[in-house]
């Protein structure tokens, strides 16, 4: 399938003890953690990409504002829309909401990669370190 501007993805969760700022170490409060918000946005971008077996995408840049707190028990969701395709480079606009309001927005960049080649390159890094 060819990738094109306008492709969309969606991801959702409920704020629980595991995805709070306190649990994730990004703060001390029992509200949705910024790292959890970012992960939700990234998941939405991944879901926008119906890639063939052997191909995936990796995140390389996230520029996000987390603008409102969401307490335990509330549903949150993120939406991603592909806004630019430049060869293997993909750029998304990402937004996130809870049941009351928008809670975050920004841009996210991903690159298309061949799974096998990417994993081989990562494994070679470990080998190079152990030889030192």
Helices and strands as residue ranges (DSSP letters): E 8-14, G 17-19, H 21-24, H 34-47, E 55-66, E 75-86, E 89-98, E 102-114, H 115-130
